[in-house]
Amino acid sequence: MEERLKGLKKAMNNRTFRQVKFTDAHRQKVNEQIEQLQDEDLWRVILSFLTQEKTGLELTQLLHIRGVKSIINNEGVVYTTLHAQEQQGNLESYWTVEEEKYYKLTKRGLKILQKQQLQESRGNSLQQLFNEVTPNEN
């Protein structure tokens, strides 16, 4: 961890988080949400990139740039996700003469993207979990 972030973490622990009490139930809920979000977030990010058709390589490069950790040293998960979404009817693909496979959203995928954007504007459930945390009574 960078030195400047270590100082921030220490300050947050001493001031902000000192007033918050995480129960084991809260920790478990947060961890479950984070694990679930990792898979869902990959699809959501891919979905947002597919407003224009792209190859799997282009998507993988964009995910690396975006800093999506779940694909580091595991780029195959991108293609697995693309294939699964294609099977569900959210994407369609085609091959070019240059033997590049392009992916694009179907009407169903576009509806999912629009719904996702609406939900994001309303907030997410992880934030709601953090709001349930009770302050320490020290």
Secondary structure as the mmCIF struct_conf table of DSSP 4:
data_model
#
loop_
_struct_conf.conf_type_id
_struct_conf.id
_struct_conf.beg_label_comp_id
_struct_conf.beg_label_asym_id
_struct_conf.beg_label_seq_id
_struct_conf.end_label_comp_id
_struct_conf.end_label_asym_id
_struct_conf.end_label_seq_id
HELX_RH_AL_P HELX_RH_AL_P1 GLU A 3 ALA A 11
HELX_RH_PI_P HELX_RH_PI_P1 MET A 12 THR A 16
HELX_RH_3T_P HELX_RH_3T_P1 PHE A 17 GLN A 19
STRN STRN1 VAL A 20 LYS A 21
HELX_RH_AL_P HELX_RH_AL_P2 ASP A 24 PHE A 49
TURN_TY1_P TURN_TY1_P1 LEU A 50 THR A 51
BEND BEND1 GLN A 52 GLN A 52
STRN STRN2 LYS A 54 THR A 55
HELX_RH_AL_P HELX_RH_AL_P3 GLY A 56 ARG A 66
TURN_TY1_P TURN_TY1_P2 GLY A 67 GLY A 67
HELX_RH_3T_P HELX_RH_3T_P2 LYS A 69 ILE A 71
TURN_TY1_P TURN_TY1_P3 ILE A 72 ASN A 73
TURN_TY1_P TURN_TY1_P4 GLU A 75 GLU A 75
HELX_RH_AL_P HELX_RH_AL_P4 GLY A 76 GLN A 87
TURN_TY1_P TURN_TY1_P5 GLN A 88 GLY A 89
BEND BEND2 ASN A 90 ASN A 90
STRN STRN3 LEU A 91 TRP A 95
TURN_TY1_P TURN_TY1_P6 VAL A 97 GLU A 98
BEND BEND3 GLU A 99 GLU A 99
STRN STRN4 LYS A 101 LEU A 105
HELX_RH_AL_P HELX_RH_AL_P5 LYS A 107 ARG A 122
HELX_RH_AL_P HELX_RH_AL_P6 SER A 125 GLU A 132
HELX_LH_PP_P HELX_LH_PP_P1 VAL A 133 VAL A 133
STRN STRN5 THR A 134 PRO A 135
HELX_LH_PP_P HELX_LH_PP_P2 ASN A 136 ASN A 136
#
